[in-house]
């Protein structure tokens, strides 16, 4: 069996170790991460007419950690957080 790991290089190690004993593994990155300055993200979030009233935060990558405080400020008092995957949830 051939398994394609689609995360960026350096982010596949846990999965590689898990499947390597039963499959051939190839890396085929489907994404590339560019980190924007926190100040730019802050300005953009605060510009939203919905700032302070977002009811949900969906976190799809642990790499968002550096922006979480900015996002939290944009949430309503009563909100829910959703995450994708074990690494992101940590």
ChimeraX commands (.cxc) that place a marker at each C-alpha (Angstrom):
marker #1 position 0.00,0.00,0.00 radius 0.5
marker #1 position 1.16,3.57,-0.73 radius 0.5
marker #1 position 0.18,6.40,1.63 radius 0.5
marker #1 position 0.55,10.06,0.62 radius 0.5
marker #1 position 1.22,12.48,3.45 radius 0.5
marker #1 position -0.16,15.87,2.48 radius 0.5
marker #1 position 1.06,18.19,5.21 radius 0.5
marker #1 position 4.05,20.46,4.77 radius 0.5
marker #1 position 7.47,18.83,5.21 radius 0.5
marker #1 position 8.32,18.53,8.88 radius 0.5
marker #1 position 4.68,18.11,9.95 radius 0.5
marker #1 position 4.23,14.47,8.92 radius 0.5
marker #1 position 6.47,12.64,11.39 radius 0.5
marker #1 position 3.81,11.33,13.79 radius 0.5
marker #1 position 1.70,9.91,10.98 radius 0.5
marker #1 position 4.76,8.59,9.14 radius 0.5
marker #1 position 5.78,6.58,12.22 radius 0.5
marker #1 position 2.26,5.22,12.58 radius 0.5
marker #1 position 1.89,3.95,8.98 radius 0.5
marker #1 position 5.50,3.21,8.03 radius 0.5
marker #1 position 5.40,-0.38,9.26 radius 0.5
marker #1 position 2.49,-1.30,7.00 radius 0.5
marker #1 position 2.80,0.99,3.97 radius 0.5
marker #1 position 5.19,2.84,1.70 radius 0.5
marker #1 position 5.05,6.55,2.42 radius 0.5
marker #1 position 5.50,9.51,0.09 radius 0.5
marker #1 position 5.21,13.22,0.97 radius 0.5
marker #1 position 3.01,15.30,-1.33 radius 0.5
marker #1 position 2.55,18.68,0.39 radius 0.5
marker #1 position -0.77,20.27,-0.53 radius 0.5
marker #1 position -0.38,23.42,1.55 radius 0.5
marker #1 position 2.20,26.04,2.40 radius 0.5
marker #1 position 1.95,28.25,5.45 radius 0.5
marker #1 position 2.75,31.94,5.36 radius 0.5
marker #1 position 2.54,33.67,8.72 radius 0.5
marker #1 position 1.16,37.20,8.56 radius 0.5
marker #1 position 2.30,39.77,11.10 radius 0.5
marker #1 position 0.07,39.77,14.20 radius 0.5
marker #1 position -0.48,43.50,13.76 radius 0.5
marker #1 position -1.94,42.99,10.26 radius 0.5
marker #1 position -4.23,40.22,11.49 radius 0.5
marker #1 position -5.34,42.37,14.44 radius 0.5
marker #1 position -6.27,45.29,12.17 radius 0.5
marker #1 position -8.20,43.00,9.83 radius 0.5
marker #1 position -10.14,41.30,12.63 radius 0.5
marker #1 position -11.03,44.61,14.31 radius 0.5
marker #1 position -12.23,46.02,10.96 radius 0.5
marker #1 position -14.96,43.39,10.74 radius 0.5
marker #1 position -18.48,44.68,11.44 radius 0.5
marker #1 position -18.94,41.45,13.42 radius 0.5
marker #1 position -16.03,42.10,15.81 radius 0.5
marker #1 position -17.11,41.14,19.32 radius 0.5
marker #1 position -20.09,39.10,18.13 radius 0.5
marker #1 position -18.59,35.99,16.51 radius 0.5
marker #1 position -20.30,32.95,18.09 radius 0.5
marker #1 position -17.87,30.26,16.87 radius 0.5
marker #1 position -14.15,29.81,16.42 radius 0.5
marker #1 position -13.03,26.97,14.14 radius 0.5
marker #1 position -9.38,26.00,14.60 radius 0.5
marker #1 position -7.98,23.84,11.82 radius 0.5
marker #1 position -4.29,23.88,12.68 radius 0.5
marker #1 position -2.12,24.08,15.80 radius 0.5
marker #1 position -0.11,26.70,13.88 radius 0.5
marker #1 position -2.84,29.24,14.61 radius 0.5
marker #1 position -1.68,29.42,18.24 radius 0.5
marker #1 position 0.03,32.80,17.81 radius 0.5
marker #1 position -3.26,34.37,16.63 radius 0.5
marker #1 position -5.64,32.85,19.20 radius 0.5
marker #1 position -5.67,35.80,21.59 radius 0.5
marker #1 position -6.60,38.12,18.72 radius 0.5
marker #1 position -9.41,35.82,17.64 radius 0.5
marker #1 position -10.66,35.45,21.22 radius 0.5
marker #1 position -11.12,39.22,21.48 radius 0.5
marker #1 position -13.45,39.11,18.46 radius 0.5
marker #1 position -15.76,36.53,20.01 radius 0.5
marker #1 position -19.12,37.18,21.66 radius 0.5
marker #1 position -19.51,36.51,25.38 radius 0.5
marker #1 position -21.19,33.17,24.64 radius 0.5
marker #1 position -19.13,31.24,22.06 radius 0.5
marker #1 position -18.05,27.75,21.05 radius 0.5
marker #1 position -14.66,26.52,19.86 radius 0.5
marker #1 position -14.31,23.69,17.36 radius 0.5
marker #1 position -11.07,22.00,16.39 radius 0.5
marker #1 position -9.95,19.51,13.78 radius 0.5
marker #1 position -7.69,16.68,14.89 radius 0.5
marker #1 position -5.82,15.72,18.03 radius 0.5
marker #1 position -2.76,17.92,17.45 radius 0.5
marker #1 position -4.94,20.98,16.89 radius 0.5
marker #1 position -7.05,20.28,19.95 radius 0.5
marker #1 position -3.97,20.16,22.18 radius 0.5
marker link #1:1,2 radius 0.2
marker link #1:2,3 radius 0.2
marker link #1:3,4 radius 0.2
marker link #1:4,5 radius 0.2
marker link #1:5,6 radius 0.2
marker link #1:6,7 radius 0.2
marker link #1:7,8 radius 0.2
marker link #1:8,9 radius 0.2
marker link #1:9,10 radius 0.2
marker link #1:10,11 radius 0.2
marker link #1:11,12 radius 0.2
marker link #1:12,13 radius 0.2
marker link #1:13,14 radius 0.2
marker link #1:14,15 radius 0.2
marker link #1:15,16 radius 0.2
marker link #1:16,17 radius 0.2
marker link #1:17,18 radius 0.2
marker link #1:18,19 radius 0.2
marker link #1:19,20 radius 0.2
marker link #1:20,21 radius 0.2
marker link #1:21,22 radius 0.2
marker link #1:22,23 radius 0.2
marker link #1:23,24 radius 0.2
marker link #1:24,25 radius 0.2
marker link #1:25,26 radius 0.2
marker link #1:26,27 radius 0.2
marker link #1:27,28 radius 0.2
marker link #1:28,29 radius 0.2
marker link #1:29,30 radius 0.2
marker link #1:30,31 radius 0.2
marker link #1:31,32 radius 0.2
marker link #1:32,33 radius 0.2
marker link #1:33,34 radius 0.2
marker link #1:34,35 radius 0.2
marker link #1:35,36 radius 0.2
marker link #1:36,37 radius 0.2
marker link #1:37,38 radius 0.2
marker link #1:38,39 radius 0.2
marker link #1:39,40 radius 0.2
marker link #1:40,41 radius 0.2
marker link #1:41,42 radius 0.2
marker link #1:42,43 radius 0.2
marker link #1:43,44 radius 0.2
marker link #1:44,45 radius 0.2
marker link #1:45,46 radius 0.2
marker link #1:46,47 radius 0.2
marker link #1:47,48 radius 0.2
marker link #1:48,49 radius 0.2
marker link #1:49,50 radius 0.2
marker link #1:50,51 radius 0.2
marker link #1:51,52 radius 0.2
marker link #1:52,53 radius 0.2
marker link #1:53,54 radius 0.2
marker link #1:54,55 radius 0.2
marker link #1:55,56 radius 0.2
marker link #1:56,57 radius 0.2
marker link #1:57,58 radius 0.2
marker link #1:58,59 radius 0.2
marker link #1:59,60 radius 0.2
marker link #1:60,61 radius 0.2
marker link #1:61,62 radius 0.2
marker link #1:62,63 radius 0.2
marker link #1:63,64 radius 0.2
marker link #1:64,65 radius 0.2
marker link #1:65,66 radius 0.2
marker link #1:66,67 radius 0.2
marker link #1:67,68 radius 0.2
marker link #1:68,69 radius 0.2
marker link #1:69,70 radius 0.2
marker link #1:70,71 radius 0.2
marker link #1:71,72 radius 0.2
marker link #1:72,73 radius 0.2
marker link #1:73,74 radius 0.2
marker link #1:74,75 radius 0.2
marker link #1:75,76 radius 0.2
marker link #1:76,77 radius 0.2
marker link #1:77,78 radius 0.2
marker link #1:78,79 radius 0.2
marker link #1:79,80 radius 0.2
marker link #1:80,81 radius 0.2
marker link #1:81,82 radius 0.2
marker link #1:82,83 radius 0.2
marker link #1:83,84 radius 0.2
marker link #1:84,85 radius 0.2
marker link #1:85,86 radius 0.2
marker link #1:86,87 radius 0.2
marker link #1:87,88 radius 0.2
marker link #1:88,89 radius 0.2
marker link #1:89,90 radius 0.2
view
